[in-house]
Amino acid sequence: MNSKMLSFNRRVRTTPYSNRVEEAGVTAYTVYNHMLLPTLFDTPESDYWHLCQHVQVWDVSGERQVELNGPDAAKLAQMMTPRDLSNIELLQGMYGPICNAAGFILNDPIVIKLAENRFWLSVSDSDVKFFAQGLAQGYGLDVKVCEPDIFPLAVQGPKADDLMARVFGEIVRKIRFFRGEMLQFRGVEMYVARSGWSKQCGFEIYMPDWSLGETLWDELFANGEDLFVRAGCPQGNERLESGLLSYGNDMDEFDTPFECGLDSYLNLDADIESLSLPALKAMVGKQTRKLVGLAFDRSPHMQPSRLGGSDIEIDGEIIGEVRSQAWSFRYNKNLALAMLPLSYIDNNDSITIDGQTSSFHSIPFNFDLFV
């Protein structure tokens, strides 16, 4: 499909870093939570290898925060996810799929505990705020639900610790995975966490002041010249290699956590009040589909599906869908995530699409098989 110009209006918001992103030579965007999200700067291969070898600064302001604030904030957060949040620590982030009363996935945020009565849901691309507001009103909860002015900036890559230490101090090296600290930049306190949508090591800076956006960006670049810092963005090839699922692509509101391999994030036996637990308990052992990894020597040709993926057709019958695919520059394989019937997986060792055959891989991929 040919790229077209994106029209800007109040439904598609810029970010505090947009000017710097443009100056850095961005060549493509998508829209994520009604906000611009860069998707390419140089070439997919150049962007990929730079991320894996150096350090990049990502404008991920589209990773919006849904704030729950008030006496019932913890109760509302727990209602929204079937993962037990009772032991979440202060300034910890916890991956917590959000499911509706029927057990289908509405989002898969990182739940961040900022205080006993204050949580952020660092959401993927869907309008979770309205779901939270509806639950709060319907159940009469004493909690304010809003989208605060928080603009995450990610620093990703193997040299991320060095760059972040120069800007925020050596304390960043002690931050554990999915943990954070409240740190100061130019006198403004902001949450800094060891997290991010890559497996190349890095941090996310939850910047709360629009006017500081370009100053923070410039400070990172001024301190990272010898580290070969450059602007970057989340990358489909790296995240497929790493097994990071993308809500809206690999899964959506028509899929369950069981089908998407998220079983380990469900605490079905926990003594918690979660809206989706009854439905999820009733689903155990009854799923008929599964998201699996596929690997081909080249990108197979397939017909687009009505939901934006690619139909998998076997003997004239559509049996499944490729949800995402990208070329792995490291392993010279075309990687894909596909939703397939369990009946097909159980009765076949592999699948052939467009003359190419792949076995079924768990997610993340076991790359020992490719070398």
C-alpha positions as CSV (number, residue, x, y, z in Angstrom):
1,M,0.0,0.0,0.0
2,N,1.4,3.4,-0.9
3,S,2.1,5.8,1.9
4,K,0.0,9.0,2.0
5,M,0.3,12.2,3.9
6,L,-1.2,12.2,7.4
7,S,-3.6,15.1,8.0
8,F,-3.2,16.7,11.4
9,N,-6.1,17.9,13.6
10,R,-7.2,17.7,17.3
11,R,-7.9,13.9,16.9
12,V,-4.2,13.3,16.0
13,R,-2.0,15.0,18.6
14,T,1.6,16.0,18.4
15,T,4.0,15.6,21.4
16,P,6.5,17.7,23.3
17,Y,9.2,16.0,21.2
18,S,7.6,16.3,17.7
19,N,9.9,19.2,16.6
20,R,13.0,17.2,17.6
21,V,11.7,14.1,15.9
22,E,11.2,15.9,12.7
23,E,14.7,17.5,12.9
24,A,16.1,14.0,13.5
25,G,14.7,12.9,10.1
26,V,11.7,10.8,10.8
27,T,10.3,9.2,7.6
28,A,7.1,7.5,8.8
29,Y,4.5,7.7,11.6
30,T,1.6,5.8,12.9
31,V,-1.1,7.0,15.2
32,Y,-1.2,5.4,18.7
33,N,-3.8,6.4,21.3
34,H,-4.6,9.4,19.1
35,M,-1.0,10.6,19.1
36,L,1.9,10.6,16.7
37,L,4.3,7.6,17.0
38,P,7.4,7.5,14.8
39,T,7.9,4.2,13.0
40,L,11.0,4.8,10.9
41,F,14.0,7.1,10.6
42,D,16.6,5.6,8.3
43,T,16.0,2.1,7.0
44,P,14.5,-0.8,8.9
45,E,17.9,-2.6,8.9
46,S,19.9,0.5,9.9
47,D,17.4,1.3,12.7
48,Y,17.5,-2.3,13.9
49,W,21.2,-2.7,14.2
50,H,21.7,0.7,15.7
51,L,19.2,-0.2,18.5
52,C,21.0,-3.5,19.1
53,Q,24.5,-2.0,19.3
54,H,24.2,1.6,20.7
55,V,21.4,3.7,22.2
56,Q,18.3,5.4,20.9
57,V,15.8,8.0,22.2
58,W,12.2,7.2,21.4
59,D,9.2,9.5,21.5
60,V,6.6,7.2,22.9
61,S,4.2,9.8,24.2
62,G,1.4,7.7,22.6
63,E,1.9,5.4,25.6
64,R,-0.7,7.2,27.5
65,Q,-1.4,7.0,31.2
66,V,-4.8,6.3,32.6
67,E,-4.7,7.5,36.2
68,L,-6.8,6.1,39.0
69,N,-6.6,8.3,42.0
70,G,-8.6,8.1,45.2
71,P,-9.6,5.7,48.1
72,D,-10.9,3.0,45.6
73,A,-8.0,3.3,43.1
74,A,-6.5,-0.1,44.0
75,K,-10.0,-1.7,44.0
76,L,-10.7,-0.4,40.4
77,A,-7.3,-1.4,39.1
78,Q,-7.9,-5.0,40.4
79,M,-11.4,-5.1,38.9
80,M,-9.9,-4.4,35.5
81,T,-7.2,-7.2,35.5
82,P,-7.3,-10.9,36.4
83,R,-3.7,-10.6,37.6
84,D,-3.3,-10.3,41.4
85,L,-2.1,-6.8,42.3
86,S,-2.3,-7.3,46.0
87,N,1.5,-7.6,46.4
88,I,2.5,-4.8,43.9
89,E,5.2,-2.6,45.5
90,L,5.5,1.2,45.5
91,L,6.9,2.4,42.2
92,Q,6.7,-1.1,40.7
93,G,5.2,-1.8,37.3
94,M,3.4,-5.0,36.7
95,Y,2.1,-6.3,33.3
96,G,-1.6,-6.7,33.8
97,P,-3.9,-7.7,30.9
98,I,-7.3,-5.9,31.1
99,C,-10.2,-8.1,30.3
100,N,-14.0,-7.5,30.1
101,A,-16.6,-9.5,31.9
102,A,-16.7,-12.1,29.1
103,G,-12.9,-12.7,29.5
104,F,-11.7,-11.0,26.3
105,I,-8.7,-8.7,26.2
106,L,-9.3,-4.9,26.0
107,N,-5.7,-3.8,26.6
108,D,-2.4,-5.0,28.1
109,P,-0.9,-2.2,30.2
110,I,1.8,-1.9,32.7
111,V,0.1,-1.2,36.0
112,I,2.3,1.3,38.0
113,K,1.7,1.9,41.7
114,L,2.7,5.5,42.5
115,A,1.0,5.6,46.0
116,E,-1.4,3.6,48.0
117,N,-4.3,5.4,46.4
118,R,-2.8,6.3,43.0
119,F,-2.1,4.1,40.1
120,W,-1.2,4.6,36.4
121,L,-2.3,2.2,33.7
122,S,0.4,2.7,31.0
123,V,-1.8,1.5,28.2
124,S,-1.4,0.1,24.7
125,D,-3.5,1.4,21.8
126,S,-7.2,1.3,23.0
127,D,-9.5,3.7,24.9
128,V,-9.2,2.2,28.3
129,K,-10.0,5.4,30.1
130,F,-13.7,5.1,29.2
131,F,-13.8,1.5,30.4
132,A,-12.3,2.6,33.7
133,Q,-14.7,5.5,34.0
134,G,-17.7,3.3,33.3
135,L,-16.7,0.8,35.9
136,A,-16.0,3.5,38.5
137,Q,-19.4,5.1,37.9
138,G,-21.3,1.8,37.6
139,Y,-19.9,0.4,40.8
140,G,-20.1,3.7,42.7
141,L,-16.3,3.8,43.4
142,D,-14.6,6.7,45.1
143,V,-11.9,7.3,42.5
144,K,-11.0,9.9,39.9
145,V,-10.2,8.5,36.4
146,C,-8.3,10.8,34.1
147,E,-5.5,11.0,31.4
148,P,-2.8,13.1,33.0
149,D,-0.3,15.2,31.0
150,I,2.5,12.6,31.0
151,F,4.7,12.2,28.0
152,P,7.0,9.1,28.1
153,L,10.4,9.2,26.4
154,A,12.2,5.9,26.1
155,V,16.0,5.4,26.1
156,Q,16.7,2.0,24.7
157,G,19.8,0.0,23.7
158,P,22.8,-1.6,25.4
159,K,24.3,1.8,26.2
160,A,21.1,3.1,27.8
161,D,22.5,2.8,31.4
162,D,25.5,5.0,30.5
163,L,23.5,7.7,28.9
164,M,20.8,7.8,31.6
165,A,23.4,7.9,34.4
166,R,24.9,11.0,32.8
167,V,21.6,12.8,32.9
168,F,19.8,11.4,36.0
169,G,22.8,10.1,38.1
170,E,24.3,6.8,38.9
171,I,21.1,5.7,40.8
172,V,19.6,4.6,37.5
173,R,22.0,1.6,37.3
174,K,20.4,0.2,40.5
175,I,16.8,0.3,39.2
176,R,15.5,-3.2,38.7
177,F,13.4,-4.4,35.8
178,F,9.8,-3.1,36.0
179,R,10.8,-0.9,39.0
180,G,11.2,2.8,39.0
181,E,12.4,5.8,41.0
182,M,11.1,9.4,41.3
183,L,14.1,11.4,39.9
184,Q,14.6,15.1,39.2
185,F,15.4,16.8,36.0
186,R,15.7,20.6,36.0
187,G,13.9,20.7,39.3
188,V,10.9,18.6,38.1
189,E,10.2,15.2,39.6
190,M,9.4,12.4,37.2
191,Y,9.0,8.7,37.3
192,V,11.9,6.8,35.7
193,A,11.5,3.0,35.1
194,R,13.6,0.2,33.7
195,S,11.2,-0.8,31.0
196,G,10.4,-0.3,27.4
197,W,9.1,-2.0,24.2
198,S,12.4,-3.7,23.3
199,K,14.6,-6.4,24.8
200,Q,17.8,-4.4,24.3
201,C,17.8,-2.9,27.8
202,G,16.6,0.5,28.6
203,F,14.4,3.0,30.5
204,E,11.2,5.0,30.2
205,I,11.1,8.6,31.5
206,Y,7.5,9.6,32.4
207,M,8.0,13.3,31.7
208,P,5.2,15.5,33.2
209,D,6.0,18.9,31.8
210,W,5.4,19.7,28.1
211,S,7.7,22.7,28.3
212,L,10.6,20.5,29.3
213,G,10.2,18.1,26.4
214,E,12.8,19.6,24.0
215,T,15.2,20.4,26.9
216,L,15.2,16.7,28.1
217,W,15.6,15.5,24.5
218,D,18.6,17.9,23.9
219,E,20.2,16.9,27.2
220,L,20.1,13.2,26.3
221,F,21.7,13.9,22.9
222,A,24.3,16.3,24.4
223,N,25.4,13.6,26.8
224,G,25.4,10.7,24.3
225,E,27.5,11.8,21.3
226,D,30.3,9.4,22.2
227,L,27.7,6.7,22.7
228,F,26.4,7.2,19.1
229,V,23.0,8.2,20.4
230,R,20.3,8.8,17.7
231,A,16.5,9.0,17.5
232,G,14.7,5.8,17.1
233,C,11.3,4.1,17.5
234,P,9.7,0.7,18.4
235,Q,10.6,-1.8,15.7
236,G,8.5,-4.7,14.5
237,N,11.4,-6.9,13.7
238,E,13.1,-6.6,17.1
239,R,9.9,-6.9,19.1
240,L,8.9,-10.1,17.1
241,E,12.3,-11.6,17.9
242,S,11.8,-10.7,21.6
243,G,8.2,-12.0,21.7
244,L,6.6,-8.7,22.6
245,L,2.9,-8.7,21.7
246,S,1.3,-5.7,20.1
247,Y,-2.3,-5.0,21.1
248,G,-4.5,-4.3,18.1
249,N,-2.2,-6.4,15.9
250,D,-1.4,-9.7,17.6
251,M,-4.5,-9.7,19.8
252,D,-7.6,-7.6,20.4
253,E,-11.0,-7.6,22.0
254,F,-12.0,-10.8,20.1
255,D,-9.2,-12.8,21.7
256,T,-8.7,-14.3,25.2
257,P,-5.6,-14.5,27.3
258,F,-5.5,-18.2,26.9
259,E,-5.4,-18.0,23.1
260,C,-2.6,-15.4,23.2
261,G,-0.3,-17.3,25.7
262,L,-0.9,-15.0,28.6
263,D,-1.9,-17.7,31.0
264,S,1.0,-16.9,33.4
265,Y,-0.5,-13.4,34.0
266,L,-3.8,-14.8,35.2
267,N,-4.2,-15.5,38.9
268,L,-7.4,-17.6,38.6
269,D,-7.2,-19.0,42.2
270,A,-6.4,-15.7,43.9
271,D,-8.8,-14.2,46.4
272,I,-9.4,-11.0,44.4
273,E,-12.3,-9.1,43.0
274,S,-11.7,-9.0,39.2
275,L,-14.5,-8.5,36.7
276,S,-13.2,-11.1,34.3
277,L,-12.3,-14.0,36.7
278,P,-15.6,-15.9,36.5
279,A,-15.5,-16.0,32.7
280,L,-11.9,-16.9,32.6
281,K,-12.2,-19.7,35.1
282,A,-15.0,-21.2,32.9
283,M,-12.7,-21.0,29.8
284,V,-10.0,-23.2,31.2
285,G,-9.2,-26.0,28.8
286,K,-11.9,-24.9,26.3
287,Q,-9.9,-22.7,24.0
288,T,-9.9,-23.8,20.3
289,R,-7.2,-21.4,18.9
290,K,-3.6,-20.5,19.8
291,L,-1.2,-17.7,18.8
292,V,2.0,-19.3,17.5
293,G,5.3,-18.3,15.9
294,L,6.2,-19.1,12.3
295,A,9.5,-18.6,10.5
296,F,10.0,-18.7,6.8
297,D,13.0,-18.1,4.5
298,R,11.1,-15.3,2.7
299,S,7.9,-13.4,3.2
300,P,5.0,-15.6,1.9
301,H,2.4,-14.0,-0.2
302,M,-1.1,-14.1,1.4
303,Q,-4.4,-12.4,0.9
304,P,-5.2,-9.5,3.3
305,S,-7.8,-10.4,5.9
306,R,-10.7,-8.1,6.8
307,L,-9.1,-7.2,10.1
308,G,-5.8,-6.1,8.7
309,G,-3.7,-9.2,9.0
310,S,-3.3,-11.9,6.3
311,D,-5.6,-14.9,5.8
312,I,-4.0,-18.4,6.0
313,E,-5.7,-20.6,3.4
314,I,-5.2,-24.4,3.3
315,D,-6.9,-26.4,0.5
316,G,-9.2,-23.6,-0.3
317,E,-10.3,-23.0,3.3
318,I,-9.3,-20.1,5.5
319,I,-8.2,-21.6,8.7
320,G,-6.3,-18.8,10.5
321,E,-4.7,-15.4,10.2
322,V,-1.1,-14.0,10.3
323,R,-1.4,-11.2,12.8
324,S,2.1,-9.7,12.4
325,Q,5.2,-10.4,10.4
326,A,8.7,-8.8,9.9
327,W,12.1,-9.8,8.6
328,S,14.7,-10.7,11.1
329,F,18.0,-9.2,10.1
330,R,19.8,-11.2,12.7
331,Y,18.5,-14.6,11.7
332,N,17.6,-14.0,8.0
333,K,14.1,-15.3,8.6
334,N,10.7,-13.9,8.1
335,L,9.1,-14.1,11.5
336,A,5.3,-14.2,11.9
337,L,2.7,-14.5,14.7
338,A,-0.4,-16.4,13.6
339,M,-3.7,-17.4,15.2
340,L,-4.4,-21.0,14.2
341,P,-6.9,-23.7,15.3
342,L,-5.6,-26.0,18.0
343,S,-7.1,-28.9,15.9
344,Y,-4.6,-28.0,13.1
345,I,-1.7,-27.6,15.4
346,D,-2.3,-30.9,17.2
347,N,-2.6,-32.8,14.0
348,N,0.3,-31.3,12.0
349,D,4.0,-30.8,12.7
350,S,4.2,-27.8,10.4
351,I,2.3,-25.5,8.0
352,T,3.0,-24.7,4.4
353,I,2.1,-21.2,3.1
354,D,2.9,-20.1,-0.5
355,G,5.2,-23.0,-0.9
356,Q,7.2,-22.4,2.3
357,T,7.0,-24.6,5.4
358,S,7.4,-23.6,9.0
359,S,7.1,-25.6,12.2
360,F,5.2,-24.1,15.1
361,H,7.3,-22.0,17.5
362,S,6.6,-20.9,21.0
363,I,6.7,-17.2,21.7
364,P,9.4,-15.8,22.1
365,F,11.2,-17.7,19.3
366,N,13.9,-20.2,20.2
367,F,16.6,-18.8,17.9
368,D,18.9,-21.8,18.7
369,L,16.9,-23.5,16.0
370,F,17.9,-21.0,13.4
371,V,21.7,-21.1,13.8
